[in-house]
């Protein structure tokens, strides 16, 4: 079992937004991965983007550029 660490977790309104995020990040080599939404968070869809806290600026900037809207951005143990 992996040790839990404090991570940046971006939630989305729809699964389509989460899939668009994954595609955009892979195309632009933005770090992170799709994960199920952690139990501590409630979200519109069951998927979220997980990355290191230090990658927050890069992720938020890329989302604005591409036009992906987050539901919320959390810092939580994952």
Phi and psi in radians as a Rosetta constraint file:
Dihedral C 1 N 2 CA 2 C 2 CIRCULARHARMONIC -1.274 0.35
Dihedral N 2 CA 2 C 2 N 3 CIRCULARHARMONIC 2.570 0.35
Dihedral C 2 N 3 CA 3 C 3 CIRCULARHARMONIC -1.310 0.35
Dihedral N 3 CA 3 C 3 N 4 CIRCULARHARMONIC 2.333 0.35
Dihedral C 3 N 4 CA 4 C 4 CIRCULARHARMONIC -1.303 0.35
Dihedral N 4 CA 4 C 4 N 5 CIRCULARHARMONIC 2.445 0.35
Dihedral C 4 N 5 CA 5 C 5 CIRCULARHARMONIC -2.293 0.35
Dihedral N 5 CA 5 C 5 N 6 CIRCULARHARMONIC 2.735 0.35
Dihedral C 5 N 6 CA 6 C 6 CIRCULARHARMONIC -1.267 0.35
Dihedral N 6 CA 6 C 6 N 7 CIRCULARHARMONIC 2.149 0.35
Dihedral C 6 N 7 CA 7 C 7 CIRCULARHARMONIC -2.298 0.35
Dihedral N 7 CA 7 C 7 N 8 CIRCULARHARMONIC 2.864 0.35
Dihedral C 7 N 8 CA 8 C 8 CIRCULARHARMONIC -1.538 0.35
Dihedral N 8 CA 8 C 8 N 9 CIRCULARHARMONIC 2.237 0.35
Dihedral C 8 N 9 CA 9 C 9 CIRCULARHARMONIC -2.220 0.35
Dihedral N 9 CA 9 C 9 N 10 CIRCULARHARMONIC 2.072 0.35
Dihedral C 9 N 10 CA 10 C 10 CIRCULARHARMONIC -1.817 0.35
Dihedral N 10 CA 10 C 10 N 11 CIRCULARHARMONIC 2.153 0.35
Dihedral C 10 N 11 CA 11 C 11 CIRCULARHARMONIC -1.798 0.35
Dihedral N 11 CA 11 C 11 N 12 CIRCULARHARMONIC 2.788 0.35
Dihedral C 11 N 12 CA 12 C 12 CIRCULARHARMONIC -2.262 0.35
Dihedral N 12 CA 12 C 12 N 13 CIRCULARHARMONIC 2.735 0.35
Dihedral C 12 N 13 CA 13 C 13 CIRCULARHARMONIC -1.240 0.35
Dihedral N 13 CA 13 C 13 N 14 CIRCULARHARMONIC -0.633 0.35
Dihedral C 13 N 14 CA 14 C 14 CIRCULARHARMONIC -2.354 0.35
Dihedral N 14 CA 14 C 14 N 15 CIRCULARHARMONIC 2.785 0.35
Dihedral C 14 N 15 CA 15 C 15 CIRCULARHARMONIC -1.113 0.35
Dihedral N 15 CA 15 C 15 N 16 CIRCULARHARMONIC -0.609 0.35
Dihedral C 15 N 16 CA 16 C 16 CIRCULARHARMONIC -1.055 0.35
Dihedral N 16 CA 16 C 16 N 17 CIRCULARHARMONIC -0.688 0.35
Dihedral C 16 N 17 CA 17 C 17 CIRCULARHARMONIC -1.115 0.35
Dihedral N 17 CA 17 C 17 N 18 CIRCULARHARMONIC -0.717 0.35
Dihedral C 17 N 18 CA 18 C 18 CIRCULARHARMONIC -1.109 0.35
Dihedral N 18 CA 18 C 18 N 19 CIRCULARHARMONIC -0.724 0.35
Dihedral C 18 N 19 CA 19 C 19 CIRCULARHARMONIC -1.178 0.35
Dihedral N 19 CA 19 C 19 N 20 CIRCULARHARMONIC -0.673 0.35
Dihedral C 19 N 20 CA 20 C 20 CIRCULARHARMONIC -1.110 0.35
Dihedral N 20 CA 20 C 20 N 21 CIRCULARHARMONIC -0.666 0.35
Dihedral C 20 N 21 CA 21 C 21 CIRCULARHARMONIC -1.096 0.35
Dihedral N 21 CA 21 C 21 N 22 CIRCULARHARMONIC -0.811 0.35
Dihedral C 21 N 22 CA 22 C 22 CIRCULARHARMONIC -1.049 0.35
Dihedral N 22 CA 22 C 22 N 23 CIRCULARHARMONIC -0.796 0.35
Dihedral C 22 N 23 CA 23 C 23 CIRCULARHARMONIC -1.092 0.35
Dihedral N 23 CA 23 C 23 N 24 CIRCULARHARMONIC -0.831 0.35
Dihedral C 23 N 24 CA 24 C 24 CIRCULARHARMONIC -1.104 0.35
Dihedral N 24 CA 24 C 24 N 25 CIRCULARHARMONIC -0.697 0.35
Dihedral C 24 N 25 CA 25 C 25 CIRCULARHARMONIC -1.183 0.35
Dihedral N 25 CA 25 C 25 N 26 CIRCULARHARMONIC -0.715 0.35
Dihedral C 25 N 26 CA 26 C 26 CIRCULARHARMONIC -1.125 0.35
Dihedral N 26 CA 26 C 26 N 27 CIRCULARHARMONIC -0.739 0.35
Dihedral C 26 N 27 CA 27 C 27 CIRCULARHARMONIC -1.118 0.35
Dihedral N 27 CA 27 C 27 N 28 CIRCULARHARMONIC -0.544 0.35
Dihedral C 27 N 28 CA 28 C 28 CIRCULARHARMONIC -1.849 0.35
Dihedral N 28 CA 28 C 28 N 29 CIRCULARHARMONIC 0.138 0.35
Dihedral C 28 N 29 CA 29 C 29 CIRCULARHARMONIC 0.947 0.35
Dihedral N 29 CA 29 C 29 N 30 CIRCULARHARMONIC 0.702 0.35
Dihedral C 29 N 30 CA 30 C 30 CIRCULARHARMONIC -1.506 0.35
Dihedral N 30 CA 30 C 30 N 31 CIRCULARHARMONIC 2.287 0.35
Dihedral C 30 N 31 CA 31 C 31 CIRCULARHARMONIC -1.211 0.35
Dihedral N 31 CA 31 C 31 N 32 CIRCULARHARMONIC 2.657 0.35
Dihedral C 31 N 32 CA 32 C 32 CIRCULARHARMONIC 2.304 0.35
Dihedral N 32 CA 32 C 32 N 33 CIRCULARHARMONIC -3.119 0.35
Dihedral C 32 N 33 CA 33 C 33 CIRCULARHARMONIC -2.743 0.35
Dihedral N 33 CA 33 C 33 N 34 CIRCULARHARMONIC 2.774 0.35
Dihedral C 33 N 34 CA 34 C 34 CIRCULARHARMONIC -1.368 0.35
Dihedral N 34 CA 34 C 34 N 35 CIRCULARHARMONIC 2.349 0.35
Dihedral C 34 N 35 CA 35 C 35 CIRCULARHARMONIC -2.400 0.35
Dihedral N 35 CA 35 C 35 N 36 CIRCULARHARMONIC 2.805 0.35
Dihedral C 35 N 36 CA 36 C 36 CIRCULARHARMONIC -1.130 0.35
Dihedral N 36 CA 36 C 36 N 37 CIRCULARHARMONIC 2.576 0.35
Dihedral C 36 N 37 CA 37 C 37 CIRCULARHARMONIC -1.073 0.35
Dihedral N 37 CA 37 C 37 N 38 CIRCULARHARMONIC 2.233 0.35
Dihedral C 37 N 38 CA 38 C 38 CIRCULARHARMONIC -1.034 0.35
Dihedral N 38 CA 38 C 38 N 39 CIRCULARHARMONIC 2.626 0.35
Dihedral C 38 N 39 CA 39 C 39 CIRCULARHARMONIC -1.036 0.35
Dihedral N 39 CA 39 C 39 N 40 CIRCULARHARMONIC -0.521 0.35
Dihedral C 39 N 40 CA 40 C 40 CIRCULARHARMONIC -1.207 0.35
Dihedral N 40 CA 40 C 40 N 41 CIRCULARHARMONIC -0.228 0.35
Dihedral C 40 N 41 CA 41 C 41 CIRCULARHARMONIC -2.065 0.35
Dihedral N 41 CA 41 C 41 N 42 CIRCULARHARMONIC 2.465 0.35
Dihedral C 41 N 42 CA 42 C 42 CIRCULARHARMONIC -1.903 0.35
Dihedral N 42 CA 42 C 42 N 43 CIRCULARHARMONIC 2.467 0.35
Dihedral C 42 N 43 CA 43 C 43 CIRCULARHARMONIC -2.554 0.35
Dihedral N 43 CA 43 C 43 N 44 CIRCULARHARMONIC 2.826 0.35
Dihedral C 43 N 44 CA 44 C 44 CIRCULARHARMONIC -1.092 0.35
Dihedral N 44 CA 44 C 44 N 45 CIRCULARHARMONIC -0.654 0.35
Dihedral C 44 N 45 CA 45 C 45 CIRCULARHARMONIC -2.134 0.35
Dihedral N 45 CA 45 C 45 N 46 CIRCULARHARMONIC 2.937 0.35
Dihedral C 45 N 46 CA 46 C 46 CIRCULARHARMONIC -1.526 0.35
Dihedral N 46 CA 46 C 46 N 47 CIRCULARHARMONIC 0.086 0.35
Dihedral C 46 N 47 CA 47 C 47 CIRCULARHARMONIC -2.028 0.35
Dihedral N 47 CA 47 C 47 N 48 CIRCULARHARMONIC 2.638 0.35
Dihedral C 47 N 48 CA 48 C 48 CIRCULARHARMONIC -2.526 0.35
Dihedral N 48 CA 48 C 48 N 49 CIRCULARHARMONIC 2.902 0.35
Dihedral C 48 N 49 CA 49 C 49 CIRCULARHARMONIC -1.831 0.35
Dihedral N 49 CA 49 C 49 N 50 CIRCULARHARMONIC 2.241 0.35
Dihedral C 49 N 50 CA 50 C 50 CIRCULARHARMONIC -2.021 0.35
Dihedral N 50 CA 50 C 50 N 51 CIRCULARHARMONIC 2.322 0.35
Dihedral C 50 N 51 CA 51 C 51 CIRCULARHARMONIC -2.671 0.35
Dihedral N 51 CA 51 C 51 N 52 CIRCULARHARMONIC 3.028 0.35
Dihedral C 51 N 52 CA 52 C 52 CIRCULARHARMONIC -1.214 0.35
Dihedral N 52 CA 52 C 52 N 53 CIRCULARHARMONIC 2.587 0.35
Dihedral C 52 N 53 CA 53 C 53 CIRCULARHARMONIC -1.001 0.35
Dihedral N 53 CA 53 C 53 N 54 CIRCULARHARMONIC -0.610 0.35
Dihedral C 53 N 54 CA 54 C 54 CIRCULARHARMONIC -1.179 0.35
Dihedral N 54 CA 54 C 54 N 55 CIRCULARHARMONIC -0.253 0.35
Dihedral C 54 N 55 CA 55 C 55 CIRCULARHARMONIC -1.610 0.35
Dihedral N 55 CA 55 C 55 N 56 CIRCULARHARMONIC 0.074 0.35
Dihedral C 55 N 56 CA 56 C 56 CIRCULARHARMONIC -0.954 0.35
Dihedral N 56 CA 56 C 56 N 57 CIRCULARHARMONIC -0.898 0.35
Dihedral C 56 N 57 CA 57 C 57 CIRCULARHARMONIC -1.011 0.35
Dihedral N 57 CA 57 C 57 N 58 CIRCULARHARMONIC -0.802 0.35
Dihedral C 57 N 58 CA 58 C 58 CIRCULARHARMONIC -1.100 0.35
Dihedral N 58 CA 58 C 58 N 59 CIRCULARHARMONIC -0.746 0.35
Dihedral C 58 N 59 CA 59 C 59 CIRCULARHARMONIC -1.170 0.35
Dihedral N 59 CA 59 C 59 N 60 CIRCULARHARMONIC -0.836 0.35
Dihedral C 59 N 60 CA 60 C 60 CIRCULARHARMONIC -1.082 0.35
Dihedral N 60 CA 60 C 60 N 61 CIRCULARHARMONIC -0.734 0.35
Dihedral C 60 N 61 CA 61 C 61 CIRCULARHARMONIC -1.086 0.35
Dihedral N 61 CA 61 C 61 N 62 CIRCULARHARMONIC -0.797 0.35
Dihedral C 61 N 62 CA 62 C 62 CIRCULARHARMONIC -1.108 0.35
Dihedral N 62 CA 62 C 62 N 63 CIRCULARHARMONIC -0.718 0.35
Dihedral C 62 N 63 CA 63 C 63 CIRCULARHARMONIC -1.085 0.35
Dihedral N 63 CA 63 C 63 N 64 CIRCULARHARMONIC -0.699 0.35
Dihedral C 63 N 64 CA 64 C 64 CIRCULARHARMONIC -1.151 0.35
Dihedral N 64 CA 64 C 64 N 65 CIRCULARHARMONIC -0.742 0.35
Dihedral C 64 N 65 CA 65 C 65 CIRCULARHARMONIC -1.066 0.35
Dihedral N 65 CA 65 C 65 N 66 CIRCULARHARMONIC -0.773 0.35
Dihedral C 65 N 66 CA 66 C 66 CIRCULARHARMONIC -1.463 0.35
Dihedral N 66 CA 66 C 66 N 67 CIRCULARHARMONIC -0.414 0.35
Dihedral C 66 N 67 CA 67 C 67 CIRCULARHARMONIC 1.602 0.35
Dihedral N 67 CA 67 C 67 N 68 CIRCULARHARMONIC 0.487 0.35
Dihedral C 67 N 68 CA 68 C 68 CIRCULARHARMONIC -1.629 0.35
Dihedral N 68 CA 68 C 68 N 69 CIRCULARHARMONIC 2.245 0.35
Dihedral C 68 N 69 CA 69 C 69 CIRCULARHARMONIC -1.795 0.35
Dihedral N 69 CA 69 C 69 N 70 CIRCULARHARMONIC 2.207 0.35
Dihedral C 69 N 70 CA 70 C 70 CIRCULARHARMONIC -1.475 0.35
Dihedral N 70 CA 70 C 70 N 71 CIRCULARHARMONIC 2.738 0.35
Dihedral C 70 N 71 CA 71 C 71 CIRCULARHARMONIC -1.406 0.35
Dihedral N 71 CA 71 C 71 N 72 CIRCULARHARMONIC -0.931 0.35
Dihedral C 71 N 72 CA 72 C 72 CIRCULARHARMONIC -2.668 0.35
Dihedral N 72 CA 72 C 72 N 73 CIRCULARHARMONIC 2.804 0.35
Dihedral C 72 N 73 CA 73 C 73 CIRCULARHARMONIC -2.096 0.35
Dihedral N 73 CA 73 C 73 N 74 CIRCULARHARMONIC 2.159 0.35
Dihedral C 73 N 74 CA 74 C 74 CIRCULARHARMONIC -2.053 0.35
Dihedral N 74 CA 74 C 74 N 75 CIRCULARHARMONIC 2.755 0.35
Dihedral C 74 N 75 CA 75 C 75 CIRCULARHARMONIC -2.052 0.35
Dihedral N 75 CA 75 C 75 N 76 CIRCULARHARMONIC 1.991 0.35
Dihedral C 75 N 76 CA 76 C 76 CIRCULARHARMONIC -2.595 0.35
Dihedral N 76 CA 76 C 76 N 77 CIRCULARHARMONIC 2.896 0.35
Dihedral C 76 N 77 CA 77 C 77 CIRCULARHARMONIC -1.354 0.35
Dihedral N 77 CA 77 C 77 N 78 CIRCULARHARMONIC 2.147 0.35
